[in-house]
């Protein structure tokens, strides 16, 4: 799978929705875990502002790599952010998109 590093220079990022556990199977309550570390995966919705455009993206990170209080509006740093294109087929319909993964999400609040 391709992994595309995201250039964070000149980007402003703030929390749109606080971290939530990422579910592997919502119906059965199965929490997603990182295959390498075994750590619980979390998602954080962030407002990503670059070049005069703003967009809310969902970033996946391990729970242990979230530092500081991440409330709505908190400015954050996204370390090691990468984009990964994905595609799957479900019930005969193809779906595709881009997922985002960070090595760490760190609060920049004083």
N, CA, C and O atoms as a GROMACS GRO file, in nm:
protein
  440
    1UNK      N    1   0.084  -0.118   0.000
    1UNK     CA    2   0.000   0.000   0.000
    1UNK      C    3   0.088   0.124   0.000
    1UNK      O    4   0.188   0.129   0.072
    2UNK      N    5   0.052   0.222  -0.079
    2UNK     CA    6   0.127   0.347  -0.085
    2UNK      C    7   0.105   0.427   0.042
    2UNK      O    8  -0.005   0.431   0.097
    3UNK      N    9   0.212   0.491   0.087
    3UNK     CA   10   0.205   0.582   0.202
    3UNK      C   11   0.266   0.713   0.155
    3UNK      O   12   0.380   0.717   0.109
    4UNK      N   13   0.188   0.821   0.166
    4UNK     CA   14   0.232   0.950   0.115
    4UNK      C   15   0.253   1.045   0.232
    4UNK      O   16   0.156   1.079   0.301
    5UNK      N   17   0.377   1.091   0.258
    5UNK     CA   18   0.401   1.186   0.367
    5UNK      C   19   0.330   1.318   0.339
    5UNK      O   20   0.326   1.364   0.224
    6UNK      N   21   0.274   1.379   0.443
    6UNK     CA   22   0.204   1.506   0.430
    6UNK      C   23   0.295   1.618   0.480
    6UNK      O   24   0.343   1.615   0.593
    7UNK      N   25   0.319   1.717   0.394
    7UNK     CA   26   0.401   1.833   0.429
    7UNK      C   27   0.320   1.924   0.521
    7UNK      O   28   0.216   1.977   0.482
    8UNK      N   29   0.368   1.943   0.644
    8UNK     CA   30   0.294   2.022   0.744
    8UNK      C   31   0.342   2.166   0.753
    8UNK      O   32   0.293   2.241   0.838
    9UNK      N   33   0.436   2.208   0.668
    9UNK     CA   34   0.485   2.346   0.676
    9UNK      C   35   0.374   2.441   0.631
    9UNK      O   36   0.310   2.420   0.528
   10UNK      N   37   0.353   2.546   0.710
   10UNK     CA   38   0.252   2.645   0.679
   10UNK      C   39   0.110   2.601   0.706
   10UNK      O   40   0.015   2.664   0.659
   11UNK      N   41   0.093   2.493   0.781
   11UNK     CA   42  -0.040   2.438   0.810
   11UNK      C   43  -0.079   2.468   0.954
   11UNK      O   44   0.003   2.458   1.046
   12UNK      N   45  -0.204   2.507   0.973
   12UNK     CA   46  -0.260   2.524   1.108
   12UNK      C   47  -0.357   2.410   1.133
   12UNK      O   48  -0.441   2.380   1.048
   13UNK      N   49  -0.345   2.347   1.249
   13UNK     CA   50  -0.431   2.233   1.282
   13UNK      C   51  -0.489   2.253   1.421
   13UNK      O   52  -0.417   2.288   1.515
   14UNK      N   53  -0.620   2.230   1.434
   14UNK     CA   54  -0.683   2.234   1.566
   14UNK      C   55  -0.788   2.124   1.576
   14UNK      O   56  -0.840   2.077   1.475
   15UNK      N   57  -0.816   2.083   1.698
   15UNK     CA   58  -0.910   1.975   1.723
   15UNK      C   59  -1.052   2.018   1.686
   15UNK      O   60  -1.098   2.123   1.731
   16UNK      N   61  -1.120   1.939   1.606
   16UNK     CA   62  -1.261   1.962   1.573
   16UNK      C   63  -1.349   1.875   1.664
   16UNK      O   64  -1.453   1.920   1.712
   17UNK      N   65  -1.308   1.750   1.686
   17UNK     CA   66  -1.376   1.657   1.777
   17UNK      C   67  -1.269   1.585   1.859
   17UNK      O   68  -1.171   1.537   1.802
   18UNK      N   69  -1.288   1.576   1.990
   18UNK     CA   70  -1.189   1.508   2.075
   18UNK      C   71  -1.169   1.362   2.034
   18UNK      O   72  -1.252   1.304   1.964
   19UNK      N   73  -1.059   1.302   2.079
   19UNK     CA   74  -1.029   1.162   2.043
   19UNK      C   75  -1.140   1.065   2.084
   19UNK      O   76  -1.203   1.079   2.188
   20UNK      N   77  -1.161   0.967   1.996
   20UNK     CA   78  -1.257   0.860   2.022
   20UNK      C   79  -1.192   0.728   1.983
   20UNK      O   80  -1.107   0.724   1.894
   21UNK      N   81  -1.231   0.620   2.050
   21UNK     CA   82  -1.178   0.489   2.015
   21UNK      C   83  -1.220   0.453   1.873
   21UNK      O   84  -1.335   0.473   1.834
   22UNK      N   85  -1.126   0.400   1.798
   22UNK     CA   86  -1.157   0.353   1.663
   22UNK      C   87  -1.211   0.211   1.675
   22UNK      O   88  -1.151   0.126   1.741
   23UNK      N   89  -1.324   0.187   1.612
   23UNK     CA   90  -1.387   0.056   1.621
   23UNK      C   91  -1.356  -0.027   1.497
   23UNK      O   92  -1.370   0.019   1.384
   24UNK      N   93  -1.314  -0.148   1.520
   24UNK     CA   94  -1.291  -0.243   1.410
   24UNK      C   95  -1.424  -0.302   1.366
   24UNK      O   96  -1.448  -0.325   1.247
   25UNK      N   97  -1.511  -0.326   1.466
   25UNK     CA   98  -1.644  -0.383   1.440
   25UNK      C   99  -1.742  -0.316   1.536
   25UNK      O  100  -1.756  -0.359   1.651
   26UNK      N  101  -1.809  -0.211   1.489
   26UNK     CA  102  -1.901  -0.136   1.575
   26UNK      C  103  -2.015  -0.222   1.626
   26UNK      O  104  -2.057  -0.209   1.741
   27UNK      N  105  -2.066  -0.308   1.540
   27UNK     CA  106  -2.180  -0.393   1.576
   27UNK      C  107  -2.150  -0.480   1.699
   27UNK      O  108  -2.236  -0.497   1.786
   28UNK      N  109  -2.028  -0.534   1.704
   28UNK     CA  110  -1.991  -0.623   1.813
   28UNK      C  111  -1.901  -0.558   1.918
   28UNK      O  112  -1.856  -0.624   2.011
   29UNK      N  113  -1.875  -0.427   1.902
   29UNK     CA  114  -1.797  -0.354   2.001
   29UNK      C  115  -1.649  -0.388   2.003
   29UNK      O  116  -1.585  -0.378   2.108
   30UNK      N  117  -1.592  -0.428   1.889
   30UNK     CA  118  -1.451  -0.465   1.882
   30UNK      C  119  -1.368  -0.340   1.850
   30UNK      O  120  -1.388  -0.275   1.748
   31UNK      N  121  -1.275  -0.309   1.940
   31UNK     CA  122  -1.189  -0.192   1.926
   31UNK      C  123  -1.072  -0.224   1.833
   31UNK      O  124  -1.017  -0.334   1.838
   32UNK      N  125  -1.035  -0.129   1.747
   32UNK     CA  126  -0.922  -0.147   1.655
   32UNK      C  127  -0.791  -0.133   1.731
   32UNK      O  128  -0.778  -0.048   1.819
   33UNK      N  129  -0.694  -0.216   1.695
   33UNK     CA  130  -0.562  -0.210   1.758
   33UNK      C  131  -0.455  -0.200   1.650
   33UNK      O  132  -0.473  -0.247   1.538
   34UNK      N  133  -0.343  -0.137   1.685
   34UNK     CA  134  -0.230  -0.123   1.595
   34UNK      C  135  -0.164  -0.260   1.578
   34UNK      O  136  -0.130  -0.324   1.677
   35UNK      N  137  -0.146  -0.306   1.454
   35UNK     CA  138  -0.087  -0.439   1.434
   35UNK      C  139   0.058  -0.451   1.480
   35UNK      O  140   0.104  -0.560   1.513
   36UNK      N  141   0.130  -0.339   1.483
   36UNK     CA  142   0.271  -0.344   1.523
   36UNK      C  143   0.288  -0.336   1.675
   36UNK      O  144   0.361  -0.416   1.734
   37UNK      N  145   0.221  -0.239   1.738
   37UNK     CA  146   0.241  -0.218   1.882
   37UNK      C  147   0.136  -0.287   1.969
   37UNK      O  148   0.160  -0.310   2.087
   38UNK      N  149   0.021  -0.320   1.910
   38UNK     CA  150  -0.088  -0.378   1.988
   38UNK      C  151  -0.166  -0.273   2.066
   38UNK      O  152  -0.258  -0.306   2.140
   39UNK      N  153  -0.130  -0.145   2.049
   39UNK     CA  154  -0.197  -0.035   2.120
   39UNK      C  155  -0.334  -0.004   2.062
   39UNK      O  156  -0.359  -0.027   1.944
   40UNK      N  157  -0.421   0.048   2.146
   40UNK     CA  158  -0.555   0.088   2.104
   40UNK      C  159  -0.546   0.205   2.006
   40UNK      O  160  -0.472   0.301   2.030
   41UNK      N  161  -0.620   0.197   1.897
   41UNK     CA  162  -0.623   0.305   1.799
   41UNK      C  163  -0.735   0.403   1.832
   41UNK      O  164  -0.845   0.365   1.872
   42UNK      N  165  -0.704   0.530   1.814
   42UNK     CA  166  -0.799   0.638   1.838
   42UNK      C  167  -0.813   0.718   1.709
   42UNK      O  168  -0.724   0.716   1.624
   43UNK      N  169  -0.926   0.788   1.695
   43UNK     CA  170  -0.941   0.882   1.585
   43UNK      C  171  -0.963   1.020   1.645
   43UNK      O  172  -1.029   1.036   1.748
   44UNK      N  173  -0.905   1.121   1.579
   44UNK     CA  174  -0.922   1.260   1.620
   44UNK      C  175  -0.962   1.337   1.494
   44UNK      O  176  -0.890   1.335   1.394
   45UNK      N  177  -1.075   1.405   1.499
   45UNK     CA  178  -1.114   1.492   1.388
   45UNK      C  179  -1.045   1.626   1.409
   45UNK      O  180  -1.058   1.687   1.515
   46UNK      N  181  -0.972   1.671   1.307
   46UNK     CA  182  -0.900   1.798   1.316
   46UNK      C  183  -0.938   1.889   1.201
   46UNK      O  184  -0.969   1.843   1.091
   47UNK      N  185  -0.935   2.019   1.228
   47UNK     CA  186  -0.953   2.120   1.124
   47UNK      C  187  -0.814   2.147   1.069
   47UNK      O  188  -0.725   2.194   1.141
   48UNK      N  189  -0.795   2.120   0.943
   48UNK     CA  190  -0.666   2.129   0.873
   48UNK      C  191  -0.675   2.251   0.782
   48UNK      O  192  -0.750   2.251   0.685
   49UNK      N  193  -0.598   2.356   0.813
   49UNK     CA  194  -0.604   2.482   0.737
   49UNK      C  195  -0.472   2.502   0.664
   49UNK      O  196  -0.366   2.511   0.727
   50UNK      N  197  -0.478   2.510   0.531
   50UNK     CA  198  -0.358   2.530   0.449
   50UNK      C  199  -0.395   2.606   0.323
   50UNK      O  200  -0.499   2.579   0.262
   51UNK      N  201  -0.312   2.699   0.284
   51UNK     CA  202  -0.331   2.775   0.160
   51UNK      C  203  -0.468   2.840   0.150
   51UNK      O  204  -0.526   2.845   0.041
   52UNK      N  205  -0.521   2.889   0.262
   52UNK     CA  206  -0.650   2.957   0.262
   52UNK      C  207  -0.770   2.865   0.255
   52UNK      O  208  -0.883   2.912   0.244
   53UNK      N  209  -0.747   2.734   0.262
   53UNK     CA  210  -0.857   2.636   0.260
   53UNK      C  211  -0.860   2.560   0.392
   53UNK      O  212  -0.756   2.528   0.449
   54UNK      N  213  -0.981   2.530   0.439
   54UNK     CA  214  -0.996   2.455   0.563
   54UNK      C  215  -1.080   2.330   0.537
   54UNK      O  216  -1.178   2.333   0.463
   55UNK      N  217  -1.038   2.221   0.599
   55UNK     CA  218  -1.110   2.095   0.583
   55UNK      C  219  -1.097   2.013   0.711
   55UNK      O  220  -0.991   2.012   0.774
   56UNK      N  221  -1.203   1.945   0.748
   56UNK     CA  222  -1.197   1.856   0.863
   56UNK      C  223  -1.154   1.718   0.812
   56UNK      O  224  -1.216   1.662   0.721
   57UNK      N  225  -1.047   1.665   0.872
   57UNK     CA  226  -1.002   1.530   0.839
   57UNK      C  227  -0.998   1.446   0.966
   57UNK      O  228  -0.982   1.499   1.076
   58UNK      N  229  -1.012   1.316   0.951
   58UNK     CA  230  -1.002   1.224   1.063
   58UNK      C  231  -0.863   1.161   1.060
   58UNK      O  232  -0.821   1.105   0.959
   59UNK      N  233  -0.793   1.172   1.173
   59UNK     CA  234  -0.658   1.120   1.185
   59UNK      C  235  -0.658   1.004   1.284
   59UNK      O  236  -0.713   1.016   1.394
   60UNK      N  237  -0.595   0.894   1.247
   60UNK     CA  238  -0.581   0.778   1.336
   60UNK      C  239  -0.445   0.784   1.403
   60UNK      O  240  -0.345   0.816   1.339
   61UNK      N  241  -0.442   0.752   1.532
   61UNK     CA  242  -0.319   0.753   1.611
   61UNK      C  243  -0.338   0.654   1.727
   61UNK      O  244  -0.450   0.630   1.770
   62UNK      N  245  -0.228   0.597   1.777
   62UNK     CA  246  -0.243   0.511   1.894
   62UNK      C  247  -0.271   0.595   2.017
   62UNK      O  248  -0.225   0.709   2.027
   63UNK      N  249  -0.345   0.540   2.109
   63UNK     CA  250  -0.384   0.612   2.231
   63UNK      C  251  -0.263   0.663   2.308
   63UNK      O  252  -0.265   0.774   2.361
   64UNK      N  253  -0.157   0.583   2.313
   64UNK     CA  254  -0.036   0.621   2.386
   64UNK      C  255   0.036   0.741   2.323
   64UNK      O  256   0.116   0.806   2.389
   65UNK      N  257   0.007   0.768   2.197
   65UNK     CA  258   0.075   0.877   2.126
   65UNK      C  259  -0.007   1.006   2.120
   65UNK      O  260   0.022   1.094   2.039
   66UNK      N  261  -0.108   1.016   2.204
   66UNK     CA  262  -0.186   1.139   2.219
   66UNK      C  263  -0.137   1.206   2.346
   66UNK      O  264  -0.140   1.145   2.453
   67UNK      N  265  -0.092   1.331   2.336
   67UNK     CA  266  -0.044   1.399   2.455
   67UNK      C  267  -0.110   1.535   2.471
   67UNK      O  268  -0.130   1.609   2.374
   68UNK      N  269  -0.143   1.565   2.595
   68UNK     CA  270  -0.209   1.691   2.627
   68UNK      C  271  -0.359   1.676   2.622
   68UNK      O  272  -0.412   1.572   2.584
   69UNK      N  273  -0.427   1.783   2.662
   69UNK     CA  274  -0.572   1.787   2.663
   69UNK      C  275  -0.621   1.824   2.525
   69UNK      O  276  -0.592   1.934   2.476
   70UNK      N  277  -0.695   1.736   2.460
   70UNK     CA  278  -0.740   1.762   2.323
   70UNK      C  279  -0.889   1.791   2.320
   70UNK      O  280  -0.969   1.705   2.284
   71UNK      N  281  -0.926   1.913   2.358
   71UNK     CA  282  -1.064   1.957   2.352
   71UNK      C  283  -1.087   2.030   2.221
   71UNK      O  284  -0.991   2.071   2.155
   72UNK      N  285  -1.213   2.047   2.182
   72UNK     CA  286  -1.246   2.119   2.060
   72UNK      C  287  -1.182   2.257   2.060
   72UNK      O  288  -1.194   2.332   2.157
   73UNK      N  289  -1.113   2.290   1.951
   73UNK     CA  290  -1.047   2.419   1.936
   73UNK      C  291  -0.901   2.421   1.979
   73UNK      O  292  -0.832   2.520   1.954
   74UNK      N  293  -0.853   2.315   2.042
   74UNK     CA  294  -0.714   2.309   2.086
   74UNK      C  295  -0.620   2.300   1.966
   74UNK      O  296  -0.636   2.212   1.882
   75UNK      N  297  -0.522   2.390   1.957
   75UNK     CA  298  -0.423   2.376   1.849
   75UNK      C  299  -0.335   2.254   1.876
   75UNK      O  300  -0.297   2.227   1.990
   76UNK      N  301  -0.304   2.179   1.770
   76UNK     CA  302  -0.225   2.057   1.785
   76UNK      C  303  -0.117   2.048   1.678
   76UNK      O  304  -0.124   2.113   1.574
   77UNK      N  305  -0.017   1.964   1.707
   77UNK     CA  306   0.084   1.926   1.609
   77UNK      C  307   0.060   1.781   1.571
   77UNK      O  308   0.032   1.698   1.657
   78UNK      N  309   0.069   1.751   1.443
   78UNK     CA  310   0.055   1.614   1.394
   78UNK      C  311   0.192   1.569   1.347
   78UNK      O  312   0.239   1.611   1.241
   79UNK      N  313   0.256   1.483   1.424
   79UNK     CA  314   0.390   1.434   1.389
   79UNK      C  315   0.379   1.313   1.298
   79UNK      O  316   0.297   1.224   1.321
   80UNK      N  317   0.461   1.310   1.195
   80UNK     CA  318   0.466   1.194   1.105
   80UNK      C  319   0.336   1.165   1.033
   80UNK      O  320   0.301   1.049   1.013
   81UNK      N  321   0.263   1.270   0.994
   81UNK     CA  322   0.135   1.249   0.926
   81UNK      C  323   0.156   1.193   0.786
   81UNK      O  324   0.237   1.244   0.709
   82UNK      N  325   0.083   1.087   0.754
   82UNK     CA  326   0.086   1.027   0.621
   82UNK      C  327  -0.057   1.006   0.571
   82UNK      O  328  -0.150   0.989   0.650
   83UNK      N  329  -0.070   1.006   0.440
   83UNK     CA  330  -0.199   0.978   0.375
   83UNK      C  331  -0.187   0.842   0.306
   83UNK      O  332  -0.084   0.809   0.247
   84UNK      N  333  -0.295   0.764   0.314
   84UNK     CA  334  -0.295   0.632   0.251
   84UNK      C  335  -0.422   0.616   0.169
   84UNK      O  336  -0.532   0.615   0.224
   85UNK      N  337  -0.409   0.604   0.037
   85UNK     CA  338  -0.527   0.577  -0.044
   85UNK      C  339  -0.579   0.436  -0.014
   85UNK      O  340  -0.500   0.345   0.012
   86UNK      N  341  -0.710   0.419  -0.017
   86UNK     CA  342  -0.769   0.288   0.007
   86UNK      C  343  -0.884   0.264  -0.090
   86UNK      O  344  -0.942   0.358  -0.145
   87UNK      N  345  -0.915   0.137  -0.108
   87UNK     CA  346  -1.028   0.099  -0.193
   87UNK      C  347  -1.078  -0.036  -0.145
   87UNK      O  348  -1.000  -0.124  -0.110
   88UNK      N  349  -1.210  -0.052  -0.143
   88UNK     CA  350  -1.266  -0.182  -0.110
   88UNK      C  351  -1.399  -0.200  -0.181
   88UNK      O  352  -1.454  -0.106  -0.240
   89UNK      N  353  -1.449  -0.320  -0.174
   89UNK     CA  354  -1.578  -0.351  -0.235
   89UNK      C  355  -1.666  -0.414  -0.129
   89UNK      O  356  -1.625  -0.507  -0.060
   90UNK      N  357  -1.787  -0.362  -0.117
   90UNK     CA  358  -1.882  -0.412  -0.016
   90UNK      C  359  -2.019  -0.420  -0.081
   90UNK      O  360  -2.070  -0.322  -0.134
   91UNK      N  361  -2.078  -0.539  -0.078
   91UNK     CA  362  -2.209  -0.563  -0.140
   91UNK      C  363  -2.212  -0.519  -0.286
   91UNK      O  364  -2.311  -0.463  -0.334
   92UNK      N  365  -2.103  -0.545  -0.357
   92UNK     CA  366  -2.097  -0.515  -0.498
   92UNK      C  367  -2.069  -0.370  -0.533
   92UNK      O  368  -2.066  -0.334  -0.651
   93UNK      N  369  -2.048  -0.286  -0.432
   93UNK     CA  370  -2.019  -0.146  -0.459
   93UNK      C  371  -1.875  -0.114  -0.420
   93UNK      O  372  -1.831  -0.146  -0.310
   94UNK      N  373  -1.804  -0.051  -0.513
   94UNK     CA  374  -1.666  -0.012  -0.485
   94UNK      C  375  -1.666   0.121  -0.411
   94UNK      O  376  -1.740   0.213  -0.444
   95UNK      N  377  -1.579   0.129  -0.311
   95UNK     CA  378  -1.561   0.252  -0.234
   95UNK      C  379  -1.412   0.283  -0.232
   95UNK      O  380  -1.328   0.193  -0.238
   96UNK      N  381  -1.380   0.412  -0.223
   96UNK     CA  382  -1.239   0.450  -0.217
   96UNK      C  383  -1.228   0.582  -0.142
   96UNK      O  384  -1.325   0.655  -0.127
   97UNK      N  385  -1.107   0.610  -0.094
   97UNK     CA  386  -1.084   0.734  -0.022
   97UNK      C  387  -0.939   0.744   0.022
   97UNK      O  388  -0.852   0.673  -0.027
   98UNK      N  389  -0.916   0.836   0.115
   98UNK     CA  390  -0.782   0.856   0.171
   98UNK      C  391  -0.795   0.853   0.322
   98UNK      O  392  -0.879   0.922   0.379
   99UNK      N  393  -0.712   0.773   0.387
   99UNK     CA  394  -0.708   0.772   0.533
   99UNK      C  395  -0.580   0.842   0.578
   99UNK      O  396  -0.481   0.846   0.506
  100UNK      N  397  -0.585   0.898   0.699
  100UNK     CA  398  -0.471   0.970   0.753
  100UNK      C  399  -0.427   0.904   0.882
  100UNK      O  400  -0.509   0.866   0.965
  101UNK      N  401  -0.295   0.892   0.899
  101UNK     CA  402  -0.237   0.831   1.018
  101UNK      C  403  -0.123   0.918   1.066
  101UNK      O  404  -0.041   0.963   0.986
  102UNK      N  405  -0.116   0.941   1.197
  102UNK     CA  406  -0.006   1.021   1.254
  102UNK      C  407   0.070   0.937   1.354
  102UNK      O  408   0.013   0.848   1.419
  103UNK      N  409   0.199   0.966   1.367
  103UNK     CA  410   0.280   0.900   1.472
  103UNK      C  411   0.241   0.954   1.608
  103UNK      O  412   0.245   0.881   1.707
  104UNK      N  413   0.202   1.083   1.614
  104UNK     CA  414   0.163   1.143   1.741
  104UNK      C  415   0.075   1.266   1.716
  104UNK      O  416   0.088   1.334   1.614
  105UNK      N  417  -0.015   1.293   1.810
  105UNK     CA  418  -0.094   1.416   1.813
  105UNK      C  419  -0.065   1.483   1.947
  105UNK      O  420  -0.090   1.426   2.053
  106UNK      N  421  -0.012   1.605   1.939
  106UNK     CA  422   0.034   1.674   2.058
  106UNK      C  423  -0.034   1.810   2.071
  106UNK      O  424  -0.035   1.890   1.977
  107UNK      N  425  -0.090   1.836   2.190
  107UNK     CA  426  -0.152   1.965   2.216
  107UNK      C  427  -0.046   2.076   2.216
  107UNK      O  428   0.063   2.058   2.270
  108UNK      N  429  -0.080   2.190   2.156
  108UNK     CA  430   0.010   2.306   2.158
  108UNK      C  431  -0.043   2.414   2.251
  108UNK      O  432   0.010   2.525   2.255
  109UNK      N  433  -0.149   2.381   2.327
  109UNK     CA  434  -0.205   2.479   2.422
  109UNK      C  435  -0.109   2.503   2.535
  109UNK      O  436  -0.044   2.411   2.585
  110UNK      N  437  -0.100   2.631   2.576
  110UNK     CA  438  -0.006   2.669   2.683
  110UNK      C  439  -0.056   2.628   2.820
  110UNK      O  440   0.011   2.653   2.920
   0.00000   0.00000   0.00000
